Amino acid sequence: MSFSEESIFQIALTQIPNIGSVQARILVETLGTATNIFRATKKELSAIEGIGSVRADNIKKFSDFTLAEEELLFCQKHHINPLFLTNEAYPKRLANCYDAPTVLYYRGNANLNAPRIISIIGTRNLTDYGKQQTEHIIAELQPLAPLIVSGLAFGIDAVAHKAAVQQQVPTVGVLAHGLDTLYPSQHKNLAKDMLLNGGLLTEFGKNCPPDRHNFPRRNRIVAGIADAVIVVETAAKGGSMITAEIAYSYNKDVFAVPGKLTDSKSAGCLKLIHQQKAAIFTSVSQMLDAMGWQLKKTVPKMQRELFVVLTPDEQTIVGILQAKDTVSIDEIYLQSGLSSSSVAAAILSLELQNMIIGLPGKMFRLL
């Protein structure tokens, strides 16, 4: 199987010595594509601020694209979508972070640019209080249909993912290793459930184990991909505190669930609140007010006619919406093949018939 030169170069860009996420971003913003980067002269590369002659030399000397091709073969075999920084499906919130990964490997069906994304994190050594709070938060968020993100670790992460699966809320786990393995292995069944409505995401290629230094890099994705980060329980030091600090540095909204002053598992949350790096989390409604979000109000619905007669255009759009929880207007245009005026007329009619509802970001779903 042959792959496009651009797709091979995109993966290869992550394998060049001394070219990290920040340098790769500079190169992409300056030259546009991975192909342009590899085809540029050493003089052109050296002149780019932040690259210099040593990194330019590394790019020009790079010639073994075998690993990149093997990675693409692995992705193809296991239904993994490699997302380059400029890919339309790349999470836009994360792309706005200066050190966003050059390539993400994604296996799943959730929209990484969903209208609302919330990361829920916390200690591995959770208490009953932490478990109950996490489950309650996701149950309260369920009507909003957000994407729930966490790190698939033991403790709060796993509870968040499990609660999301149970509430049929899409959930994505961010991993600190390649998609040819799963750590911790005890979460294999949970991961399978998540793939039905969510997915697994990582910046690490195959054969990359869950080394210790990978976890802070994983944490920046958890922080950067979301609108808001909720810290449920954490000690004063640890991975959750790193994630919260990164989220704060990205100007994300951070919320911390308070606990007892004497409880070491809540010491990190209280520290974040004290340092004003996190807002105190008192309820989902309080968080939604702070975010400017609104829960869907449970108003009495107009009873649908027993036999609704839909036009062919309306039937087409309903069929598209039945396949996914939410669909963007652009997807509707693309999948329906209808003109913009026909789509607009059909959507208005369906809304008046209480068949569909419009959501922020020009998204639609069936009622």
Secondary structure, 3 states (H helix, E strand, C coil): CCCCHHHHHHHHHCCCCCCCHHHHHHHHHHHCCHHHHHHCCHHHHHCCCCCHHHHHHHHHHCCCCHHHHHHHHHHHHCCCEEEECCCCCCCHHHHCCCCCCCEEEEEECCCCCCCCEEEEECCCCCCHHHHHHHHHHHHHHHHHCCEEEECCCCCHHHHHHHHHHHCCCCEEEECCCCCCCCCCHHHHHHHHHHHHCEEEEECCCCCCCCCCCHHHHHHHHHHHCCCEEEECCCCCCCHHHHHHHHHHHCCCEEEECCCCCCCHHHHHHHHHHHCCCCEECCCHHHHHHHHCCCCCCCCCCCCCCCCCCCCHHHHHHHHHHHCCCCEEHHHHHHHHCCCHHHHHHHHHHHHHCCCEEEECCCEEEEC
